[in-house]
Every structure is written in structure tokens, then in C-alpha cells.
């Protein structure tokens, strides 16, 4: 089970640059919506999105957060 620890999250995000913070925000906002779209419509491909996330995340300090 994943727990929400705001203090820990804020601490981990504080060391990130603007681009990484933006990526993290987009990921948090879009991933659940896209998953719901794929599940409901049968269209789309979560693995493609996960690959993009891995590629972008691997190129930045965002890996420390996710």
C-alpha cells in the first residue's frame, strides 16, 4: 500500500529543477486519466506511456521522486 507523506514528498521535490517538477506534475495529473481512458475505451497503450515516462525520467533527477 502506498502512503502519502507530504513532508517527505515536499522534501524530495525541493531538490528538483523546474523542468523536473513540471514533468512530475504532468505525470501525476495525466497518468490516472490516461489509464481510465484506456480501461474504458480499449484504445491507447499504457506501455507506450510508461516507456516515455521511463525515458524522460531516466534523463532527469525525477527518478529520485518516483
C-alpha positions in Angstrom: 0.0 0.0 0.0 1.3 3.4 -0.9 1.0 6.1 1.8 1.0 9.8 1.3 3.7 11.6 3.3 3.5 15.3 2.3 6.6 16.3 4.3 8.7 13.6 2.6 7.3 14.4 -0.9 8.0 18.2 -0.5 11.5 17.4 0.7 12.2 15.2 -2.3 10.7 17.7 -4.8 12.6 20.7 -3.4 15.8 19.5 -4.9 14.4 19.2 -8.4 14.7 21.8 -11.1 11.8 23.5 -12.8 11.7 21.0 -15.7 11.7 18.0 -13.4 9.0 19.5 -11.2 6.9 20.2 -14.3 7.4 16.6 -15.5 6.3 15.3 -12.1 3.2 17.4 -12.1 2.2 16.3 -15.6 2.8 12.7 -14.7 0.6 12.9 -11.6 -2.2 14.7 -13.5 -2.2 12.7 -16.7 -1.3 9.1 -15.8 -4.5 8.2 -13.9 -6.7 9.9 -16.6 -5.0 8.1 -19.4 -5.3 4.8 -17.5 -9.0 5.4 -17.1 -9.3 6.2 -20.8 -7.5 3.1 -21.8 -9.5 0.9 -19.5 -12.9 2.4 -20.6 -12.3 2.6 -24.3 -9.9 -0.1 -25.1 -7.9 2.4 -27.1 -4.4 3.7 -26.3 -1.4 1.9 -24.9 -0.2 2.3 -21.3 3.1 0.6 -22.1 3.9 3.4 -24.6 3.2 6.0 -22.0 5.3 4.1 -19.4 8.1 3.9 -21.9 8.0 7.7 -22.4 7.9 8.2 -18.6 10.9 5.9 -18.2 12.9 7.6 -21.0 12.2 11.1 -19.7 12.5 10.1 -16.0 15.8 8.5 -16.7 17.2 11.7 -18.2 16.4 13.8 -15.1 16.6 13.9 -11.4 12.9 13.0 -11.3 13.9 9.4 -10.7 14.6 10.4 -7.1 10.9 11.2 -6.6 9.2 8.4 -8.5 
